[in-house]
Amino acid sequence: MRILIACEYSGVVRDAFAARGHDAVSCDLLPSETDHGQHHQGSVLDILDDGWDLMVAHPPCTHLAVSGARWFHRKLPEQAEALAFVRALLDADIPQIALENPVSIISTRIRKPDQVIQPWQHGHGETKATCLWLKGLPLLTPSNVVSGRSGRILAMSPGPDRWRERSRTLPGIAAAMADQWG
């Protein structure tokens, strides 16, 4: 399968699909963190119509996540632009689409998510509610339920790389996506 991993600089999801024999390409405005794997640095909108079978999209949540709701009144234009980007991804002419984001205004402005998953359902003993909006894909079933419910993401100290660590897909979730959707 030809798989596009949209808005991913880490290569975690791309590499999970590639390890299972798929032609997987990540795309982000940032360069890839790894030297291996196919990566398109630029706007995903430029390659959205290149004949993909599946897209897993991770649009930036900066202007969407309800964790920042107290600032929404200050960033209405940015929020409108972010929602338009999400709509473009969801409306892409790709047979199978999974769009991932934290609890956000996508639920009220576009549609409710098809599923909410947690890292502890896929081998990581922590919490971080992650919504999935799906097209042509089944729900992701828990792959490795583990104990422990730490809020590692919430407890992260402020700093210049906090956004990078908060946005990284955990390997267990990436493996579940590749195993179940690939």
PyMOL commands that set and color helices and strands:
alter all, ss='L'
color gray80, all
select helices_A, chain A and resi 12-18+44-46+66-74+76-90+106-109+119-121+162-167+171-181
alter helices_A, ss='H'
color red, helices_A
select strands_A, chain A and resi 2-6+23-28+38-41+54-57+96-102+115-117+130-135
alter strands_A, ss='S'
color yellow, strands_A
deselect
rebuild
show_as cartoon
